[in-house]
Amino acid sequence: MTAILWQLVQVVLALATAPLVTGYVRFVKARLNGRRGPSVLQPYRDLYRLVQKEAVVAHSASWIFHAAPYVVFASAWLAACLIPTFTTNIFLAPAADLIALVALLAVGRFWLALAGMDVGTAFGGIGASREMLIASLAEPAMLMVTFSLSLVSGTTQPAQIIAFVLGGNVGIEVSLGLALAAMVMVAIAENGRIPIDNPSTHLELTMVHEAMVLEYSGRHLAMIEAAAMVKLTLYMALIACLFAPWGMAQPGADFPAIAIGMASFMLKLFVLASGLALFETAIAKMRVFRYADFLGGALLLGLLATIFLYVSEAV
Amino acid sequence: MLQALSYDLAHLIGATVLMAGFGLLYQRRLFAVLNTFSFQALALAAAAAWQAHVQHAPHLYFTAGIALVFKAMIVPFALHWLVERLGIHRTVETALSIGWTMIIGVALVALSILLVLPVTAKAAALTRESLALAMSVVLLGMLMMITRRNAVTQVVGFMALENGLILAAVSAKGMPLVVEISVAFSVLVAMTLFGIFFFRIRERFDSLDLNYIETFRGDRQ
């Protein structure tokens, strides 16, 4: 019963915090650049404005173009609901599996790429092809991270991994550090953050995500923007829950424990978002041809994480 | 519990040194390479200091100090100055693409683990893991020397190799200080020598690309 309640809380939480996180990242970046920057609440207003507007659709668009925003948003939201944030006692926890999560995100990505190509503009096509290039390298890296985590804990379910880590069964492992580095690189690539893609550009030949959604407007665009925000928060929640699960409430926890879990989750989001803003300000965008090096590096780090597991296991 | 934590932390610092080794392979710009090397030396100093604390061996603090002062500060600064002086800070020269280099790097790490595991079958897990780490750092340094054409990056590769040796030395218990001092000073001497060589090479061939010397020597027709 409580599991359903906390699941509902998380469903709302996943959607409600996402624009805030994005707004906070933008705000910190603006401040670091010496600008005043818009309010932290600006993404909420943007989404509200877009929902109010009429959706203009190209003549050449098929049903895929209409359906894609909803599929993309639904897959991102569902994925965000699966990841334990403040408590592991959520209704969908048994269904949540890291491999399923990777697949769910791939569904959203696939539809977005289809929609990018559907209208037939050059920008959509170039964005879709680049998105697939990034995905083909980031997905195996993500799976390597999953493998090394599940080799340590013996399961691919985030809730059980958290229970295992919080049970004090894991020390500071070299392979976990490597997996964390790989995971952060994958998260940066998947969310189109700065060394890979610039989220705030609309006029560059190097854009990836924005190139695919260039034809969208109105409520369709609102869906896609919201999906991107949810995805960013989702990856932060995933990193926080897999590598720093401390403070999270366990099943059977009372209300104060849930409150602590909620506060610690907000603190983790705050730290990760600040770190992201700092990193993006400090670093320059990468050339498209170097994506393979960056993501290949993430894949190799994941591989190293698995290799080192065998060194420390073979005691 | 405390013992386990100290081992884990030592390994984590060792892994940081190894990651910096991969960072060296990944970077292409000379200044970025020097900064990464400086970071690696910093991690090495941390590793030595932590071992000094854990093993209650005060002489290792001295090793940490040497790593910190010479390798993390003086050597990178000197090379920085040298690169600026020679005006080669924009050179990007790799003999092999970065992707391939990284793949070979991971293969070398796997190789060093495969080598260390049977050899240290009777040793504690601690020694085994840190030896595997140190050996990987040494091999990555060698790889860096092989895959770079530029003399400065080759020198950095050589010093990364030395970092690996020192990492192995501080991880093993009871290594006398004499060896470390000699290693540290040999690096310093090597750097001075290389500095002189750079100028010589440049005077003769107008470039730091070692390919020119190879053709001069008659290796390549």
Interface residues (C-beta under 8 A of the other chain):
Chain A: G171 I172 E173 V174 G177 L178 A181 A292 D293 G296 G297 L300 L301 L303 L304 I307 F308 Y310 V311 S312 A314 V315
Chain B: A4 L5 D8 L9 H11 L12 G14 A15 T16 M19 F22 Y26 I98 G99 M102 I103 G105 V106 V109 A110 I113 V116 L117 A125 R128 E129 A132 L133
